[in-house]
Amino acid sequence: MTALPTLREQLDAHGLAAKKSFGQHFLLDLNVTRKIVRLAGPFEGRAVIEVGPGPGGLTRALLESDAGRVVLVEKDPRFVPLLAELDDGSGRLTIVEGDALNVREDRLVEGPAHLVSNLPYNVGTALLIKWLTGPWLPHALTLMFQKEVAERIVAAPGDDAYGRLAVISQAVCEARLVMHLPAAAFTPPPKVASAVVHLIPRADRPERTLLKALERVTAAAFGQRRKMLRSSLKQLGGADLCESAGISPEDRAEVIDLDGFLRLARASIGAEAPTKPAEVGAALTRRKRS
């Protein structure tokens, strides 16, 4: 790695600049990228997936680490030749040109893997939800977001930032904010500060059916967060649903903790239970008589 040109020299040599449409802001300080990789590790030989590597500042730090394979997913084809210059022929580096929202991660790596990325601002939340709720869940995630999004991920009940993203993230993972970065750390500087969140999947994370129910409940509750739950959850059962879950129908979403939302999600699954055959027969009989 020491023989490589600097990141700025590589960008200049390839005539590359950030594209606003891709939400690109480059992190060129290798001291910073090495710190992020230390916070993400140790990797102990496991594979690491990096989304949106751009010129490869974080990639260089990953290749210096104890990671096994380093798999890059880059949507912007302009950076593929530049990233290929980081390949030392050892077989550790794989470059995939494509949109991370459509990529099947289980086809990129085998066994436990880490996700370490400076995510494009315009798709960061969508990618996180994909990884948290999809069929493939990494061994750990260390991800950079704009500061506002990072704070939403780790927020607690009663915080201004507390919402659906916090509940879903914390239902699946233990989440910690581990690093702040000012806008000046990036090229070009964004209009907002950034932060790194480290997420470790919980052993007791919800199974798929409960997680889908949790998504529905939180979407309804926080979609009308200033209303009482009896109103915001009306389509899912309203006051009856709240009482089944041991939640006051007069409460608002912003004060309900993770356990409360999980109880609401379980109760909503029960409320959607299929009607018993005997009840179906009785209903049909009533229709015929009428």
N, C-alpha and C positions, 0 to 999 in steps of 0.2 A: 504493500500500500504506500510505502514512503516514496516510491519512484513515480507515483502518479502525479499528474499536474493538479494544481488546486482546482476546486470546484468552479471558481470564477474563470480560471483559464479555460476549463473545459466548456463552460457556457459560451465564452467568447469564441473559442475555436469552432464550435458548432453553430454559432450565430443564433443562440437560443435565448428567449426571454419568456417570462411567465405569461400565461393566457388567463385573462380575467374570466372567460367563459368556463374554464375548468376549475376555477377557484384556487389557482396556484399561488402559493407564497413559499419561497424556497428558504430552507434552513441551511446555511452554508458554513456555520461555525462548528467545526468538528469537535471542539470541546463540549459544546452543548449536546450534539448528537451522541457523543460517547456517554454523557451523563444520563441521557434518556435510556440508552441501552443498558447501563448498569442498573437503573431503576427497574427495568423490565426483566432482568436476569435473576439468577443464573439460568441458562438454557439447558445445560448438561447434555449437549448433543442433540437436543430436539430440533425439529424444523421450525423455521420462523417465516411467516408470510408478512410481507410489507406491501401495503396498498398505496399507490400514488407516490412512488419514490422520486419522481422528477429527476434532478441531476445526480441524486445518489448520496447525499450527505449522510442520511441515516443508514443507507446501505453499506457505506464504507465502515461505519462503526459496528454494524452487525457482522460483517465479514471479519472484523478484528476480534470478535467475541467467541464464546464457546458454543455458538449455534451450530447445528448440523447443516442441513440444506437451508439456503436463503432463497425464498421464492418471491419474486417481484411481480406485482400486477399493475401494469401501467396502461392507462387509456390513451395517452398522448403518444402517437407513434414517433414524434420528433425526438423523444428521449431514449428510444430503444438502442440506437447505435452508441450513444454516449454511455448508457448503462452497461452495454456489452464490453466496453473497455475495462470494466471492473472484474471481468471473468479471468481468473488466473489459470484456468484449465484444470482445476482440481475436481470439477463436477459439483461443487457446492452451490453455485449460483444458477438459478433458473429464471428466465424472464418470460412472462406471459403478457402479451399485448391484448388488452380487453377491458371491459367495464366491470369493475368489482361487484356492482349490483347484480350482475348476471352470471358471475363465475361460481362454479361448484367447487368449494374449497376441498371437499373430500376427494376430489379427483386430482388435486395438486399435491397433497401430502398424505402420508400414511401414518397412523398412530397420532399420539398427542403432539400438538403444535402450538406455537405462540403466534399472536398477532401483535406486531409493533409497527405503528404508522403515524405519520403526520398527515391526518386525513384532510382531503379537500373540504373546505368549509361548506360548500353547497350540497354535499351528500353525506356529511359526517353522521348526522342523526339517523338517516335512512340505513346506512351501513351498519351502525350499531344495533338497530332494531333487527335487521336481517340476521346478524350473528347471535343475538340473544334469543330470538324466537324460532330460528330455523333449525333444520335437522343436524347441522354441524356446529359444535361448540368448541372453541379452542381451549387449550390448557390454561391460558391466561391471555389477557388483552392489556396492552399498554398503548394508549391512543391519545393523540393531541387533537383538541377541539378549540374553537374559540371559547374564551373564558366563560361566557354566558351559558353555553351548552354544557361545559364541564360542571359548572355549579348546579345546573338542573339535574345532572346525573347523580350527584352525591347529596342533594338537598334532603332535609328532614321535615316531617310534618310541622306546619306553622311557618316555615321559611317562605319567603316570597317566591323563590325558585322552585318550590315543591310542586310536582305535578306528575303526569302520566309517565314521563321518561324516568323519573326517580323511582317510581313504584316498580316498573318493569325491570329496570336495571338491577335494583336491589333485591328483587324476588329471585333473580337468576344468579347474581354475583355479589360478592363483597366488593364494594367500590370505594376507592380512596383517591383524593386529589393529591398528587405527589410532586407537582412542579408547576410554577408559573413562568410565563415568558412574555416580555413586553413586545409590542409591535415592532420595535426597532431591531429585534433579533432576526427579522425576516427580510428577504429581498423578493419583491418589493414589500415595504411595510404595509400590513393590512390596517384597516381603520379601528381594529379592536385588539385587545390583548388575547393571549392564548394560555391554555393550561393543559397539563397531561394528567389523565386519569388511568389508574391501574385497577383492573377488575379481575378477580379470581372466582371462577364458578363455584357456587355453593353445592355442598354434597346433598342438601335437602331442597334443591331447586324444584319448582313445580313440574309435574309431568305435562305432556303436550296439551291434553284436554283442559286442565286447570289453567295453564298459561294462556290459552286462547280465550277462556272465560274472563281471565284477569284483564286481557287487552280490551274486551268488550265493556267490562264494567268501568275501567279507568277512562276509556274514551267517552263514555256517557257522563261519568261523574265530573271530569275536568272539562268536558265540552261546555258545561254550564256551571262552572266552579263557584259562582256567586249564589247559586240557588241551593236550597236545602236538598238533601239526597232524595227525599220523597218525591221531589219534582224532577231532578236531573236524572234519576234512575227510573222514572215512571214507565218507560217502555220495557224495562226488565223486571218490573214488579213493584217498584216504588216503596211505599211504607212497609208492605208485607215482606218484601225482600230484605229490607233493613232489619226488621224485627226477627226474621229467621236467622240472620247473621249476628244478632246481638248488638246491632248498631242503632243509635238514635236516628230516626228519620229526619229530625230537625238539624242534625249535623251537616256541615259542608265538607266537600271533598278534601279541602286543604288541611283539615285536622285529623283525618283518618290515617292511621299508620299502616305499615305493610301488612301486619297480621289482620287488621280490620278489613283491608281490601281482599286479602286471601279468603277470609270468611264470606265476604260478599260474593266472590267468584264461585266458591263452592256452593253457596245457596242458590246462585243463579243456574248452576248446572242441575241442581235438584228441581228447580222450577221448570226447567225445560225437559224433564223426564217424560218419556212417551206415555200416553194414556194407556191404562191397563186394558186388556182385551174385553173384560166384562163391562168396563165403562164405555168402550166403543160400541159394543152391542146395544147397551141401554140407550145410548144416544141415537143410534140408527132406528131403534124401535119407536122412540119419541117422535122422530121425523116422519115415520110412516103413518103414525096415528094422527099427526097434525095434517 
